[in-house]
């Protein structure tokens, strides 16, 4: 298939997942299902990618796409939608939905909407809004490769954004909605009796969305036990994620530093488009490391200055029940 023609910027992986971002998993799944030859660049946080957001996709011609909005968990999904939509209308790969009938396309849209409105909110809630799971699992994993105080500030900011996004919905309503959605998806898979993908032997865009959600449900330790039990109670869902994962996620993907190709310049291409200035992989690696370090240092200085000048502080203790009396809202990091 030749050398990679695109590079995917994604949040780093952990918990047995190639990325801690569900949106990044969606894009990677689409690229793999479409058999696109691509490379990856893991980012410690979205702000360290060329667009200031993950996922982001860069082509050899210098075309960079992703969300133009301020970094947030919600904008990650907006960026994923833009990238997948671009891939559906580009020569980089064939449209995964080209083989679907009008009725199947309508079904695909309905199930994608179901995942976006019911399952993903539950995954976001269990990851960011469950207090103990956040303190013991989410925050350490998300902040692992970030220097203090970014290792505390950025997860806190993301958590606050997710809470605002989910609004006043109760955990019970969110989880019940996700369970009903999983019931519906499982019933459809059982009815179709497919041994391949959702619509048969060929993958579709829906498969990239569904696999990302189910892989996270299966592997992420932050998933609420009752939500995971619901997933595991549906053998059709378990078989599906095992089958698709084995078929498309078993092959390793090279890092951007390992391949020889020209990439658009880090600082000159943002948002949906950008010019390609070229450069070998060695110069690309040097630039990405240099500017990534500058971003980390600058952000750390800014936050440290804010904390010192405002007289506010961040509790840096990590603990377990009994020690986790910390109230995130009481940190006064606004």
C-alpha positions in Angstrom: 0.0 0.0 0.0 3.1 2.3 0.0 4.1 4.8 2.6 1.6 6.6 4.8 0.0 9.6 3.2 -1.6 11.0 6.3 -0.8 11.5 10.0 -3.3 11.3 12.7 -2.7 13.5 15.8 -4.4 11.8 18.7 -4.5 11.8 22.5 -2.1 9.2 23.9 -3.3 5.7 24.7 -3.7 3.9 28.0 -6.0 1.3 29.6 -5.4 -1.1 26.6 -6.8 1.6 24.2 -4.9 3.2 21.4 -6.2 6.6 22.7 -7.9 7.8 25.8 -10.1 10.0 23.6 -13.2 8.3 22.2 -13.3 10.8 19.3 -9.7 9.8 18.4 -10.7 6.1 18.5 -13.5 6.9 16.0 -11.1 8.5 13.5 -8.5 5.8 13.9 -11.2 3.1 13.5 -12.4 4.8 10.3 -8.9 5.0 8.8 -8.2 1.4 9.7 -11.6 0.2 8.3 -10.9 2.1 5.1 -7.5 0.6 4.9 -5.8 4.0 4.8 -2.0 3.8 5.2 -1.4 6.3 8.0 1.0 7.3 10.8 0.2 8.5 14.3 1.5 11.2 16.5 0.5 10.8 20.2 -0.2 14.1 22.0 -0.1 14.5 25.8 -3.0 16.9 25.4 -5.0 18.4 22.5 -3.3 21.8 22.8 0.0 20.2 21.7 -1.3 19.2 18.3 -1.0 21.5 15.2 -4.6 22.6 15.4 -4.6 22.9 19.2 -7.1 20.1 19.2 -7.3 16.3 18.8 -8.2 14.4 16.7 -6.5 16.2 13.8 -5.5 14.8 10.4 -2.6 16.0 8.2 -2.1 14.9 4.6 1.1 15.0 2.7 -0.3 17.8 0.6 -0.5 20.0 3.6 -4.3 19.8 4.2 -5.0 19.8 7.9 -8.4 19.3 9.3 -10.0 19.2 12.7 -12.1 21.4 15.0 -11.5 25.1 15.0 -13.2 25.6 18.3 -11.5 26.1 21.6 -10.2 22.8 23.1 -12.9 20.8 24.9 -14.1 17.2 25.0 -17.1 18.3 23.0 -15.0 19.8 20.3 -13.1 16.5 20.0 -16.2 14.9 18.7 -16.9 17.9 16.4 -13.4 17.5 15.0 -13.9 13.7 14.5 -17.1 14.4 12.5 -15.3 16.9 10.3 -12.4 14.5 9.7 -14.6 11.5 8.8 -16.8 13.7 6.6 -13.7 14.9 4.8 -12.5 11.3 4.3 -15.9 10.4 2.8 -15.3 13.0 0.1 -11.6 12.7 -0.7 -9.4 10.5 -2.9 -7.4 9.4 0.2 -9.9 6.6 0.6 -13.2 5.3 -0.8 -16.4 6.3 1.1 -17.1 3.5 3.5 -20.8 4.1 3.0 -20.8 3.9 -0.8 -22.2 0.4 -0.7 -25.1 1.1 1.5 -28.7 1.4 0.2 -30.7 4.5 1.0 -32.5 2.5 3.7 -29.3 1.3 5.2 -27.9 4.9 5.1 -30.9 6.1 7.1 -30.4 3.3 9.6 -26.7 4.2 9.9 -27.5 7.8 10.7 -30.1 6.7 13.3 -27.7 4.4 15.1 -24.9 7.0 15.0 -27.2 9.5 16.5 -28.2 7.0 19.1 -24.6 6.5 20.1 -23.9 10.2 20.1 -26.9 11.1 22.2 -27.1 8.1 24.6 -23.9 6.1 24.8 -21.3 8.7 24.6 -22.8 11.0 27.3 -22.7 7.9 29.6 -19.1 7.3 28.7 -18.2 10.9 29.4 -20.1 10.9 32.7 -18.4 7.8 34.0 -15.0 9.1 32.9 -15.2 12.7 34.1 -18.1 13.1 36.6 -17.8 10.0 38.9 -15.8 11.5 41.7 -13.7 8.5 42.8 -13.2 7.3 39.2 -12.0 10.7 38.2 -9.6 11.1 41.2 -8.1 7.6 41.1 -8.1 6.9 37.4 -9.1 9.6 34.9 -7.0 12.5 36.3 -3.8 10.4 36.8 -4.1 8.9 33.3 -4.8 12.1 31.5 -2.1 14.0 33.4 0.5 11.3 33.2 2.8 13.0 30.6 2.0 16.6 31.7 4.1 18.6 34.1 2.6 20.1 37.2 0.5 22.2 37.4 -0.9 21.2 33.9 -1.4 17.6 35.1 -4.0 19.0 37.5 -5.3 22.0 35.7 -6.1 20.5 32.3 -8.0 17.5 33.5 -9.9 19.8 35.9 -10.8 22.1 33.1 -11.9 19.2 30.9 -14.1 17.8 33.7 -15.7 21.2 34.2 -16.5 21.4 30.5 -18.0 17.9 30.5 -20.2 18.8 33.5 -21.4 21.9 31.6 -22.0 19.9 28.5 -24.1 17.3 30.3 -26.1 19.9 32.1 -28.5 18.9 34.9 -29.2 15.4 33.7 -28.9 12.8 36.5 -26.5 9.9 36.4 -29.4 7.6 36.6 -31.1 9.0 33.5 -27.8 9.1 31.6 -26.9 5.5 32.4 -30.4 4.2 31.7 -30.4 5.9 28.3 -27.1 4.3 27.5 -28.4 0.8 28.6 -31.5 1.1 26.4 -29.3 2.2 23.5 -27.0 -0.9 24.0 -30.1 -3.0 24.0 -31.2 -1.6 20.7 -27.8 -2.0 19.0 -27.5 -5.6 20.3 -31.0 -6.5 19.1 -30.2 -5.2 15.6 -26.9 -7.2 15.5 -28.7 -10.3 16.6 -31.4 -9.8 14.0 -28.9 -9.2 11.2 -26.9 -12.3 12.3 -23.8 -10.9 10.6 -20.4 -12.4 11.2 -18.7 -9.3 9.9 -19.7 -5.7 10.4 -22.9 -4.0 11.3 -24.3 -4.1 7.7 -22.6 -7.3 6.6 -19.3 -8.1 5.0 -18.2 -4.5 4.3 -17.5 -1.9 7.0 -19.4 1.4 7.2 -19.0 4.7 9.0 -21.3 3.3 11.7 -18.7 0.6 12.5 -16.1 3.3 13.4 -18.5 4.9 15.8 -19.7 1.7 17.3 -16.3 0.1 17.7 -14.9 3.2 19.5 -17.8 3.1 22.0 -17.7 -0.6 22.6 -13.9 -0.8 22.9 -14.0 2.0 25.5 -16.8 0.1 27.4 -14.8 -3.0 27.4 -11.3 -1.7 28.3 -11.6 1.6 30.3 -11.5 0.9 34.0 -13.5 4.1 34.6 -16.6 2.6 33.2 -19.4 2.2 35.8 -19.7 -1.5 36.8 -23.4 -1.6 36.0 -22.8 -0.1 32.6 -20.0 -2.7 31.8 -22.3 -5.5 33.0 -25.0 -4.3 30.6 -22.4 -4.4 27.8 -21.1 -7.8 28.8 -24.7 -9.2 29.0 -25.0 -8.8 25.3 -22.9 -11.5 23.7 -23.5 -9.9 20.3 -21.8 -6.7 21.4 -18.9 -8.6 22.9 -18.4 -10.7 19.8 -18.6 -7.7 17.6 -15.9 -5.7 19.4 -13.7 -8.7 19.6 -14.2 -9.5 15.9 -13.7 -6.0 14.6 -10.8 -5.3 17.0 -9.0 -8.4 15.8 -9.6 -7.7 12.2 -8.6 -4.0 12.0 -6.7 -3.1 15.2 -4.2 -5.9 15.4 -1.7 -4.4 12.9 0.7 -1.8 14.4 0.7 1.8 13.1 4.0 3.6 12.7 4.7 6.9 14.5 5.1 10.0 12.5 8.8 10.1 13.2 9.3 6.6 11.7 8.1 7.5 8.2 9.7 9.5 5.4 7.2 12.0 4.1 6.6 15.8 3.9 4.2 17.3 6.5 2.7 20.7 6.7 4.5 23.1 8.9 3.5 22.9 12.6 2.9 26.6 13.0 1.5 27.6 9.6 -1.3 25.2 9.1 -4.3 25.4 11.4 -8.0 24.7 11.3 -9.3 23.2 8.0 -6.4 24.0 5.7 -2.8 24.9 5.6 0.2 25.0 3.3 2.8 22.2 3.2 6.2 23.5 3.7 7.8 20.1 3.5 10.7 18.6 5.5 12.0 15.1 6.2 10.8 13.1 9.2 13.8 14.1 11.2 13.0 17.8 11.0 9.4 17.0 11.6 10.3 15.2 14.8 12.6 18.0 15.9 9.9 20.6 15.3 7.2 18.7 17.0 9.3 18.0 20.1 10.6 21.6 20.3 7.2 23.3 19.9 5.5 20.8 22.1 8.0 21.6 24.9 7.5 25.3 24.3 3.7 24.9 24.7 4.1 22.9 27.9 6.5 25.4 29.4 4.5 28.4 28.4 1.2 26.9 29.7 2.8 25.8 33.0 4.3 29.3 33.5 0.9 31.0 32.8 -1.0 28.7 35.2 1.7 29.0 37.9 1.6 32.7 37.6 -2.2 32.8 37.8 -2.2 30.6 40.9 0.5 32.6 42.6 -1.0 36.0 41.8 -4.5 35.1 42.7 -3.6 33.4 45.9 -5.4 30.2 44.9 -3.9 26.8 45.2 -4.2 23.2 43.9 -4.2 20.3 46.3 -1.7 17.9 44.8 -2.4 14.9 47.0 -3.5 11.6 45.4 -5.4 9.2 47.7 -8.1 6.6 48.1 -11.4 6.6 49.9 -11.1 8.5 53.1 -8.3 10.6 51.6 -10.4 11.7 48.7 -12.4 14.3 50.5 -11.2 16.9 48.0 -14.0 18.7 46.3 -13.1 19.7 42.8 -15.5 22.6 42.8 -13.7 23.8 46.0 -10.4 24.1 44.2 -11.5 27.5 43.0 -9.6 27.2 39.7 -12.0 29.3 37.8 
